[in-house]
Amino acid sequence: MHLARQAAAAGAGVLARRDPGALGATSKSSDSDWVTAFDVAAEQAVRAVIADSRPHDAITGEEFGTTVPSGAEPHGARIRWSIDPLDGTTNFIRNIVYYGTSVAAADVDGTWLAGVVHAPALSRIYWASRGGGAWVSDHGAVRRLTGPTADNGRILATGFAYDRPTRSAQVAELGPLLEEFGDLRRLGSAALDLCLVADGTLDAFVERGLNEHDFAAGALIAEEAGVPVHRPALRPMLDGGPSEAERLAAVTAAGPADFLAAARRASQLPERQP
């Protein structure tokens, strides 16, 4: 947990130096999917902190993929780290404050042990460790997270894929899900959406097509705040990760148990948890 916080702080430190004249933004899969020089520099900073303390661990990151220490078997790594150096890149480019660095660690069995989401423009750091609860430092004031409590006017958070057919399916699926909610938010960072469910700002979250690094830390933070979470049963990253079709078909959700069941039905997911 200590190392995860250090690593996320290193990435967030890069983001805090945001310079509109040095974004170096280029498109990836579509004209809505961007990478900047800050994404790359933040991941390098996160990886450097981890490698300095735990050189034998495997690391999976959005910009540099999966790396395994030289001479080590992929599944022999004691810990694997999942990094999103800049979750909310479009927000970052547009100077919308919902972005941050996400760092999570899993053991050899794939159990998530620690997760941190560091959002420099919000002056917030969210973190959780397995069995240790979920916490936030908000402008330096620390409190434990216990999930949403609203009975009326509940807010559902979601996001939309860059892939147009998937986006159309997402819009269609939202109708039945919204019946139990008073409003909808789309903030542009799945990691922060999950943290905002954990702290009670939002009441539930659902999104199709996320990558592991998008939800790894935030899902653990929500769970440790007492929020039921459905993670997609994706092929492990050390085995090559999911195909694009597998990823686009998979749904991540957090919220009350009845909401998770409805989300699975709406997306035609099996009822079992991964």
The 8 nearest C-alpha neighbors of each residue, nearest first, counted from 0:
[[1, 3, 2, 113, 4, 128, 114, 127],
 [0, 2, 4, 3, 5, 6, 113, 115],
 [1, 3, 5, 4, 0, 6, 49, 48],
 [4, 2, 0, 6, 5, 1, 7, 102],
 [3, 5, 7, 1, 2, 6, 8, 115],
 [4, 6, 2, 8, 3, 7, 1, 9],
 [7, 5, 45, 3, 9, 8, 48, 4],
 [6, 8, 10, 4, 9, 5, 100, 102],
 [7, 9, 11, 5, 6, 10, 12, 4],
 [10, 8, 12, 6, 7, 11, 44, 45],
 [11, 9, 41, 7, 13, 12, 45, 8],
 [10, 12, 14, 8, 13, 9, 100, 119],
 [11, 13, 9, 15, 10, 14, 8, 16],
 [12, 14, 11, 10, 15, 41, 16, 9],
 [15, 13, 11, 16, 17, 12, 37, 10],
 [16, 14, 12, 17, 13, 119, 11, 120],
 [15, 17, 14, 13, 18, 12, 11, 37],
 [16, 18, 15, 14, 19, 13, 37, 22],
 [17, 19, 21, 20, 16, 22, 15, 14],
 [20, 18, 21, 22, 17, 92, 94, 23],
 [19, 21, 18, 22, 23, 17, 24, 92],
 [20, 22, 18, 19, 23, 36, 17, 37],
 [23, 21, 24, 35, 19, 36, 20, 18],
 [22, 24, 35, 36, 21, 25, 20, 37],
 [23, 25, 35, 22, 34, 33, 36, 26],
 [26, 24, 34, 33, 35, 23, 27, 32],
 [27, 25, 33, 32, 30, 29, 34, 28],
 [26, 28, 32, 33, 29, 25, 34, 30],
 [29, 27, 32, 26, 30, 161, 31, 33],
 [30, 28, 32, 31, 27, 26, 161, 33],
 [29, 31, 32, 26, 28, 33, 27, 161],
 [32, 30, 29, 33, 161, 26, 89, 28],
 [33, 31, 29, 27, 26, 30, 28, 161],
 [34, 32, 26, 27, 25, 31, 24, 88],
 [33, 35, 25, 24, 38, 26, 88, 27],
 [36, 34, 24, 37, 23, 38, 22, 25],
 [35, 37, 23, 39, 38, 22, 40, 24],
 [36, 38, 40, 35, 39, 41, 14, 22],
 [39, 37, 35, 41, 85, 36, 40, 84],
 [38, 40, 36, 42, 37, 41, 43, 62],
 [39, 41, 37, 43, 42, 38, 36, 44],
 [42, 40, 10, 44, 38, 84, 43, 13],
 [43, 41, 84, 45, 39, 44, 40, 46],
 [42, 44, 40, 46, 41, 45, 47, 39],
 [43, 45, 41, 47, 42, 46, 10, 9],
 [46, 44, 6, 42, 10, 48, 47, 43],
 [45, 47, 43, 49, 48, 44, 50, 42],
 [46, 48, 50, 44, 45, 49, 51, 43],
 [49, 47, 51, 45, 6, 46, 50, 44],
 [50, 48, 46, 51, 52, 47, 53, 6],
 [51, 49, 54, 53, 47, 52, 48, 46],
 [50, 52, 48, 49, 53, 47, 54, 46],
 [51, 53, 50, 49, 54, 48, 2, 47],
 [54, 52, 50, 55, 49, 56, 51, 48],
 [53, 55, 50, 56, 51, 52, 68, 49],
 [56, 54, 53, 68, 76, 57, 77, 50],
 [57, 55, 76, 78, 54, 79, 53, 77],
 [58, 56, 67, 79, 66, 76, 80, 78],
 [57, 59, 80, 66, 79, 65, 81, 60],
 [60, 58, 65, 81, 64, 80, 82, 66],
 [61, 59, 82, 64, 63, 62, 81, 83],
 [60, 62, 83, 64, 63, 82, 212, 59],
 [61, 63, 60, 64, 39, 42, 38, 84],
 [64, 62, 60, 61, 65, 59, 66, 42],
 [63, 65, 60, 59, 61, 62, 66, 58],
 [66, 64, 59, 58, 60, 63, 67, 57],
 [65, 67, 58, 57, 59, 64, 68, 63],
 [66, 68, 57, 73, 69, 71, 58, 65],
 [69, 67, 71, 55, 70, 57, 66, 56],
 [70, 68, 71, 67, 55, 72, 66, 54],
 [69, 71, 68, 72, 67, 73, 55, 75],
 [72, 70, 68, 69, 73, 75, 67, 76],
 [71, 73, 75, 74, 70, 76, 67, 68],
 [74, 72, 75, 67, 76, 237, 71, 57],
 [75, 73, 76, 72, 107, 237, 77, 71],
 [76, 74, 72, 73, 77, 71, 107, 78],
 [77, 75, 56, 74, 78, 57, 73, 55],
 [76, 78, 107, 56, 75, 106, 79, 55],
 [77, 79, 106, 56, 76, 105, 107, 57],
 [80, 78, 57, 105, 58, 104, 56, 106],
 [79, 81, 104, 58, 103, 59, 57, 82],
 [80, 82, 59, 103, 212, 60, 102, 58],
 [83, 81, 60, 102, 212, 101, 84, 59],
 [82, 84, 101, 212, 61, 85, 86, 100],
 [85, 83, 100, 42, 41, 38, 82, 10],
 [86, 84, 100, 38, 99, 83, 88, 87],
 [85, 87, 98, 99, 188, 88, 83, 100],
 [86, 88, 98, 188, 90, 187, 89, 85],
 [87, 89, 91, 90, 86, 85, 92, 33],
 [88, 90, 92, 91, 87, 93, 33, 32],
 [91, 89, 95, 93, 87, 88, 92, 94],
 [90, 92, 88, 94, 89, 93, 95, 87],
 [91, 93, 89, 90, 94, 88, 22, 19],
 [92, 94, 90, 91, 95, 89, 88, 96],
 [95, 93, 91, 92, 90, 96, 89, 19],
 [96, 94, 90, 93, 97, 91, 92, 98],
 [95, 97, 120, 98, 94, 121, 90, 91],
 [98, 96, 95, 90, 188, 87, 186, 187],
 [99, 97, 87, 86, 118, 96, 188, 91],
 [98, 100, 118, 117, 85, 86, 11, 119],
 [99, 101, 84, 85, 117, 11, 116, 7],
 [100, 102, 116, 83, 115, 82, 216, 84],
 [103, 101, 82, 115, 114, 7, 81, 216],
 [102, 104, 114, 216, 81, 113, 80, 215],
 [103, 105, 80, 113, 112, 79, 111, 81],
 [106, 104, 111, 110, 109, 112, 79, 78],
 [105, 107, 78, 109, 108, 110, 77, 79],
 [106, 108, 109, 77, 78, 74, 105, 76],
 [109, 107, 106, 110, 105, 111, 74, 78],
 [108, 110, 106, 105, 107, 111, 235, 79],
 [111, 109, 105, 106, 108, 112, 107, 104],
 [110, 112, 105, 104, 113, 109, 106, 219],
 [111, 113, 129, 105, 128, 104, 110, 106],
 [114, 112, 128, 104, 103, 0, 127, 111],
 [113, 115, 216, 103, 127, 126, 102, 219],
 [116, 114, 126, 102, 125, 216, 101, 4],
 [115, 117, 101, 125, 100, 124, 118, 126],
 [116, 118, 124, 100, 99, 7, 11, 119],
 [117, 119, 99, 123, 121, 120, 98, 124],
 [118, 120, 122, 121, 11, 15, 117, 123],
 [119, 121, 96, 122, 118, 15, 97, 98],
 [120, 122, 123, 119, 118, 96, 97, 137],
 [123, 121, 119, 138, 120, 137, 118, 124],
 [124, 122, 137, 121, 118, 136, 138, 117],
 [123, 125, 117, 136, 135, 116, 118, 126],
 [124, 126, 135, 116, 115, 134, 117, 123],
 [127, 125, 115, 134, 114, 133, 220, 135],
 [128, 126, 133, 220, 114, 113, 132, 134],
 [129, 127, 113, 131, 112, 130, 132, 0],
 [128, 130, 112, 131, 113, 127, 111, 223],
 [131, 129, 132, 128, 223, 127, 112, 133],
 [132, 130, 128, 129, 127, 133, 223, 113],
 [131, 133, 223, 127, 130, 224, 128, 134],
 [134, 132, 127, 223, 224, 144, 220, 126],
 [133, 135, 143, 144, 126, 142, 125, 127],
 [136, 134, 125, 124, 141, 142, 137, 126],
 [135, 137, 141, 124, 139, 140, 123, 138],
 [138, 136, 123, 140, 139, 135, 122, 141],
 [137, 139, 122, 140, 123, 136, 121, 141],
 [138, 140, 137, 136, 141, 123, 122, 124],
 [139, 141, 137, 136, 138, 142, 135, 123],
 [142, 140, 136, 135, 139, 137, 134, 143],
 [143, 141, 135, 134, 144, 136, 140, 137],
 [142, 144, 134, 133, 135, 145, 141, 132],
 [145, 143, 224, 198, 134, 133, 146, 197],
 [144, 146, 224, 225, 198, 197, 143, 147],
 [145, 147, 197, 199, 198, 224, 226, 144],
 [199, 148, 146, 202, 149, 196, 198, 201],
 [147, 149, 150, 199, 146, 202, 145, 153],
 [150, 148, 151, 147, 153, 202, 152, 199],
 [151, 149, 148, 153, 152, 147, 202, 180],
 [152, 150, 153, 149, 181, 180, 154, 179],
 [153, 151, 181, 180, 154, 150, 182, 149],
 [152, 154, 180, 181, 151, 202, 149, 182],
 [155, 153, 182, 202, 201, 183, 180, 181],
 [154, 156, 183, 203, 204, 202, 184, 180],
 [157, 155, 204, 184, 185, 183, 203, 154],
 [158, 156, 205, 185, 206, 204, 184, 155],
 [157, 159, 206, 185, 187, 160, 189, 156],
 [160, 158, 166, 161, 169, 206, 157, 207],
 [159, 161, 166, 162, 165, 208, 158, 163],
 [160, 162, 163, 31, 29, 159, 32, 166],
 [161, 163, 160, 165, 164, 166, 29, 247],
 [162, 164, 166, 165, 161, 167, 160, 168],
 [165, 163, 167, 166, 162, 168, 169, 160],
 [166, 164, 168, 167, 163, 162, 169, 160],
 [165, 167, 163, 169, 160, 168, 164, 159],
 [166, 168, 164, 170, 169, 165, 163, 171],
 [169, 167, 165, 171, 166, 170, 172, 164],
 [170, 168, 166, 172, 167, 171, 165, 173],
 [169, 171, 167, 173, 168, 172, 166, 174],
 [172, 170, 168, 169, 173, 174, 167, 175],
 [173, 171, 169, 170, 265, 174, 168, 175],
 [172, 174, 176, 170, 171, 175, 177, 169],
 [175, 173, 177, 176, 172, 171, 178, 170],
 [176, 174, 177, 178, 173, 172, 265, 261],
 [177, 175, 173, 174, 178, 179, 261, 262],
 [176, 178, 180, 179, 174, 175, 173, 155],
 [179, 177, 176, 180, 175, 174, 181, 173],
 [180, 178, 177, 176, 181, 153, 175, 258],
 [181, 179, 153, 177, 178, 182, 154, 152],
 [180, 182, 152, 153, 154, 179, 183, 151],
 [181, 183, 154, 180, 155, 153, 184, 152],
 [182, 184, 155, 154, 156, 185, 181, 157],
 [185, 183, 156, 186, 155, 157, 182, 154],
 [184, 186, 157, 158, 156, 187, 183, 188],
 [185, 187, 188, 184, 97, 192, 158, 156],
 [186, 188, 87, 185, 158, 189, 90, 97],
 [189, 187, 87, 191, 190, 86, 186, 192],
 [188, 190, 192, 191, 213, 193, 214, 187],
 [191, 189, 217, 188, 193, 192, 214, 213],
 [190, 192, 194, 193, 188, 189, 195, 217],
 [193, 191, 189, 195, 194, 190, 188, 196],
 [194, 192, 217, 196, 191, 195, 190, 221],
 [195, 193, 191, 197, 196, 192, 217, 221],
 [194, 196, 198, 192, 200, 197, 193, 201],
 [197, 195, 201, 199, 193, 194, 202, 198],
 [196, 198, 146, 221, 194, 195, 224, 199],
 [197, 199, 195, 144, 146, 196, 200, 194],
 [147, 200, 198, 146, 196, 201, 197, 195],
 [199, 201, 195, 198, 196, 202, 147, 197],
 [202, 200, 196, 199, 154, 195, 203, 155],
 [201, 203, 147, 154, 196, 153, 155, 199],
 [204, 202, 254, 155, 253, 196, 201, 156],
 [203, 205, 156, 253, 252, 157, 155, 254],
 [204, 206, 252, 157, 251, 253, 156, 203],
 [207, 205, 157, 251, 158, 250, 252, 208],
 [206, 208, 250, 249, 209, 247, 251, 248],
 [209, 207, 247, 246, 249, 248, 250, 160],
 [210, 208, 207, 213, 211, 246, 206, 251],
 [209, 211, 213, 212, 208, 246, 214, 61],
 [210, 212, 213, 214, 215, 209, 81, 233],
 [211, 213, 83, 215, 81, 210, 82, 214],
 [214, 212, 210, 211, 190, 189, 209, 215],
 [213, 215, 217, 218, 190, 212, 211, 216],
 [216, 214, 212, 218, 211, 217, 103, 213],
 [217, 215, 114, 103, 219, 218, 115, 214],
 [218, 216, 190, 220, 193, 214, 219, 194],
 [219, 217, 221, 220, 214, 216, 215, 222],
 [218, 220, 222, 221, 216, 217, 223, 114],
 [219, 221, 217, 127, 223, 133, 218, 222],
 [220, 222, 197, 224, 218, 226, 219, 223],
 [223, 221, 226, 219, 225, 224, 220, 227],
 [222, 224, 132, 133, 220, 225, 221, 219],
 [223, 225, 145, 221, 144, 133, 222, 146],
 [224, 226, 222, 223, 145, 146, 227, 221],
 [225, 227, 222, 221, 224, 254, 146, 228],
 [228, 226, 254, 253, 222, 255, 256, 225],
 [229, 227, 253, 252, 222, 226, 230, 218],
 [228, 230, 252, 251, 253, 231, 272, 259],
 [231, 229, 251, 228, 232, 273, 252, 250],
 [230, 232, 249, 233, 250, 251, 229, 273],
 [231, 233, 273, 230, 234, 249, 272, 235],
 [234, 232, 231, 241, 235, 246, 240, 245],
 [233, 235, 241, 240, 236, 232, 238, 239],
 [236, 234, 240, 238, 237, 233, 239, 241],
 [235, 237, 240, 239, 238, 234, 241, 65],
 [238, 236, 235, 239, 73, 240, 74, 65],
 [239, 237, 236, 235, 240, 234, 73, 241],
 [240, 238, 236, 237, 241, 235, 234, 242],
 [239, 241, 236, 235, 234, 238, 237, 242],
 [242, 240, 234, 245, 233, 246, 243, 239],
 [241, 243, 245, 244, 246, 240, 234, 239],
 [242, 244, 246, 245, 247, 241, 208, 248],
 [243, 245, 247, 242, 246, 248, 241, 249],
 [246, 244, 242, 248, 243, 247, 241, 249],
 [245, 247, 208, 243, 249, 248, 244, 241],
 [246, 248, 208, 244, 245, 249, 243, 207],
 [247, 249, 245, 246, 208, 244, 207, 250],
 [250, 248, 246, 231, 247, 207, 208, 245],
 [251, 249, 207, 206, 231, 208, 252, 248],
 [250, 252, 230, 206, 229, 205, 231, 207],
 [251, 253, 205, 229, 204, 228, 259, 250],
 [254, 252, 228, 204, 203, 227, 229, 226],
 [253, 255, 203, 227, 226, 258, 202, 256],
 [254, 256, 258, 257, 227, 259, 226, 253],
 [255, 257, 259, 258, 227, 260, 254, 228],
 [258, 256, 260, 259, 255, 261, 254, 262],
 [257, 259, 261, 255, 256, 260, 262, 254],
 [260, 258, 262, 256, 261, 257, 263, 252],
 [259, 261, 257, 263, 258, 262, 264, 256],
 [262, 260, 258, 264, 263, 259, 265, 257],
 [263, 261, 259, 265, 264, 260, 258, 266],
 [262, 264, 268, 260, 266, 261, 265, 267],
 [263, 265, 267, 261, 262, 266, 268, 260],
 [266, 264, 262, 263, 267, 172, 261, 175],
 [265, 267, 263, 264, 268, 262, 172, 250],
 [268, 266, 264, 265, 263, 269, 262, 270],
 [267, 269, 263, 266, 264, 270, 265, 249],
 [270, 268, 271, 267, 263, 264, 272, 266],
 [269, 271, 268, 263, 272, 260, 264, 267],
 [272, 270, 269, 273, 268, 229, 263, 232],
 [271, 273, 229, 270, 230, 232, 231, 269],
 [272, 232, 271, 231, 230, 229, 233, 270]]
